[in-house]
C-alpha cells in the first residue's frame, strides 16, 4: 500500500510539473497586410490656419472667445481606390481646455490657452457627394459626423451617403476643413506679453 501511494504521489507531482511548465510559456504572433496602394494627404495654405494678431481687448474675460473660422481644403490622393481613415495626433497633447479638442499650448507652463477643432464639410469622394464619419473604437463601428465629431479621440473616415455607415474605397478625396479656435477666458491667463497661439496636429493615413 505504501509503495502504491508513493507511485501515485510521484505521478501527481509529475502532472503538476508538466502543467506548470506549459503555463510558463506563450506565443507571439505577428500579422498584417502590406498594401500596394498609397495615399497622400494635402492641406491648402501649407496646413496653416493663421489668425494673425488679436488684441486682448477683443477677448472675453469670463467665457471662451471663438475666433473667426478658417477654412482649409484637404485632398487625399491614392494610387488606386483604397479604404482608409485619418488618425489624428494632438502635438500639444494635454493643453486643450476640452479633452476631445486639440490644444493651443501653455502660458507659464500651466495655463491652457484654449483649443481648436476641425469640422468636415463639402465632402467629395471621387467626384461624388459623400459623408464624413468617425469611429471611437478603432474602426469596429462608425457613426455619422454630427452624431459625434472629428476629434482627438477618434479616427476620421468617409462613407457613401445613405443609411450604411462605413468607410468606402476612395481614390481621390476632397473636402473642406473648418478650423474653429476658442481662446480660454482671459481672467485665468497671463497676457501681459505677446503670446503665440500654438496649435498643432498630425493627420496620419490609416489603411483599413
C-alpha positions in Angstrom: 0.0 0.0 0.0 2.8 2.3 0.9 4.5 1.7 -2.4 1.3 2.3 -4.3 0.7 5.6 -2.6 4.3 6.7 -3.3 3.9 6.0 -7.0 0.6 7.8 -7.2 2.1 10.8 -5.4 5.0 10.9 -7.8 2.6 10.7 -10.8 0.6 13.6 -9.4 3.8 15.6 -8.8 4.9 15.0 -12.4 1.5 16.0 -13.7 1.7 19.3 -11.7 5.2 19.9 -13.0 4.0 19.4 -16.6 1.1 21.9 -16.1 3.5 24.4 -14.5 5.9 24.1 -17.5 3.1 24.6 -20.0 1.8 27.7 -18.2 5.3 29.3 -18.2 5.3 30.0 -22.0 3.1 31.8 -24.5 3.1 32.6 -28.2 3.7 35.9 -30.0 2.1 36.1 -33.5 2.9 39.0 -35.9 0.3 39.6 -38.6 -0.6 42.4 -41.0 -1.2 43.2 -44.7 1.1 45.1 -47.0 -1.0 47.1 -49.5 0.3 48.1 -52.9 -1.7 51.3 -52.7 -0.5 54.5 -51.1 -2.4 57.7 -50.2 -1.1 61.2 -49.8 -2.9 63.9 -47.8 -2.5 67.6 -48.7 -3.8 70.7 -47.0 -4.1 74.1 -48.6 -2.1 77.1 -47.2 0.6 74.6 -46.1 -1.8 73.4 -43.4 -1.6 76.7 -41.6 -4.7 78.4 -40.2 -3.3 81.8 -39.3 -5.5 84.1 -37.1 -3.0 86.9 -37.2 -2.7 89.3 -34.3 -5.6 89.5 -31.8 -6.0 92.2 -29.2 -6.6 91.1 -25.6 -9.4 93.7 -25.6 -11.3 91.5 -28.1 -11.2 88.5 -25.8 -13.8 87.7 -23.1 -12.6 87.7 -19.5 -15.2 85.1 -18.3 -16.1 82.9 -21.3 -14.5 81.3 -24.3 -13.9 83.6 -27.3 -14.3 81.9 -30.6 -12.2 83.3 -33.4 -13.4 83.6 -37.0 -13.4 80.2 -38.7 -10.7 79.5 -41.2 -11.4 77.0 -44.0 -8.7 74.8 -45.4 -9.1 72.5 -48.3 -8.0 69.0 -47.8 -7.2 66.4 -50.5 -6.2 62.8 -50.2 -5.0 61.2 -53.4 -4.4 57.4 -53.6 -2.8 55.3 -56.3 -6.0 53.2 -56.6 -9.3 53.0 -54.7 -8.3 52.4 -51.1 -10.2 52.2 -47.8 -8.6 54.4 -45.3 -9.2 56.7 -42.3 -7.4 59.7 -40.8 -5.8 59.1 -37.4 -5.2 62.5 -35.6 -2.5 63.2 -33.1 -2.5 66.3 -30.9 1.1 67.6 -30.9 0.1 69.8 -28.0 -1.4 67.0 -26.0 -2.7 67.9 -22.6 -3.0 71.6 -23.3 -6.6 71.7 -24.6 -9.4 73.1 -22.5 -11.6 70.3 -23.6 -10.4 66.7 -23.7 -11.7 65.9 -27.2 -10.3 69.1 -28.8 -6.7 70.0 -29.9 -4.7 72.1 -27.6 -3.1 75.6 -28.2 -0.2 75.3 -25.9 0.5 76.7 -22.4 1.2 80.1 -20.9 3.7 80.0 -18.0 3.9 76.1 -18.2 0.4 75.6 -16.6 -2.2 78.0 -18.1 -4.1 76.4 -21.0 -4.6 79.0 -23.8 -7.6 77.2 -25.4 -8.4 74.7 -28.1 -9.3 74.1 -31.7 -11.4 71.6 -33.6 -12.0 70.8 -37.2 -15.4 70.4 -38.9 -15.6 68.5 -42.2 -17.8 70.0 -44.9 -18.4 69.6 -48.7 -17.1 66.0 -48.8 -16.5 64.6 -52.3 -15.2 61.1 -52.9 -14.2 60.5 -56.5 -16.4 63.5 -57.5 -19.5 62.1 -55.8 -21.1 63.6 -52.6 -20.1 61.6 -49.5 -20.5 61.9 -45.8 -17.9 62.3 -43.0 -18.0 59.5 -40.5 -16.0 58.6 -37.4 -15.1 55.8 -35.1 -14.3 55.9 -31.4 -13.2 52.2 -31.2 -10.5 51.9 -33.8 -12.9 51.2 -36.7 -15.1 48.5 -35.3 -18.2 50.7 -35.6 -18.9 54.0 -37.2 -21.3 56.9 -36.8 -22.0 60.0 -38.9 -20.2 63.2 -38.2 -22.8 65.3 -36.4 -23.7 62.4 -34.1 -20.1 62.7 -33.0 -17.4 65.0 -34.3 -13.9 64.7 -35.7 -11.9 65.0 -32.5 -8.7 63.9 -30.9 -10.1 60.6 -29.5 -11.5 59.1 -32.7 -10.5 58.2 -36.2 -12.0 60.0 -39.2 -13.4 58.4 -42.2 -15.6 59.0 -45.3 -18.6 56.9 -46.3 -21.3 56.9 -49.0 -24.4 59.0 -48.3 -27.3 56.8 -47.1 -28.1 54.5 -44.2 -25.0 52.3 -44.3 -22.3 54.0 -42.3 -18.8 52.6 -43.1 -15.7 53.7 -44.9 -15.6 53.2 -48.7 -12.7 52.7 -51.1 -11.7 56.1 -52.4 -9.1 57.2 -54.9 -9.4 61.0 -54.7 -11.0 62.7 -51.7 -11.7 66.4 -51.5 -13.3 68.3 -48.6 -13.3 71.5 -46.6 -11.9 71.6 -43.0 -13.4 74.4 -41.0 -11.0 75.2 -38.2 -12.7 76.6 -35.1 -10.4 78.1 -32.5 -11.5 79.0 -29.0 -9.5 81.1 -26.5 -10.0 80.5 -22.8 -11.4 83.2 -20.6 -8.6 85.8 -20.1 -9.2 86.1 -16.3 -7.3 82.8 -16.0 -4.4 83.8 -18.4 -1.3 85.9 -18.0 -1.4 88.1 -21.1 1.0 90.9 -20.2 3.3 90.0 -23.1 2.6 88.7 -26.6 1.5 85.0 -26.6 1.7 82.7 -29.6 -1.4 80.6 -30.5 0.5 77.3 -30.8 -1.9 74.6 -32.0 -0.5 71.7 -34.0 -1.9 68.3 -35.1 -0.7 65.5 -37.3 -3.2 63.7 -39.6 -1.9 60.2 -40.4 -3.4 58.0 -43.1 -4.6 54.7 -41.5 -5.2 51.9 -44.0 -8.3 49.8 -43.2 
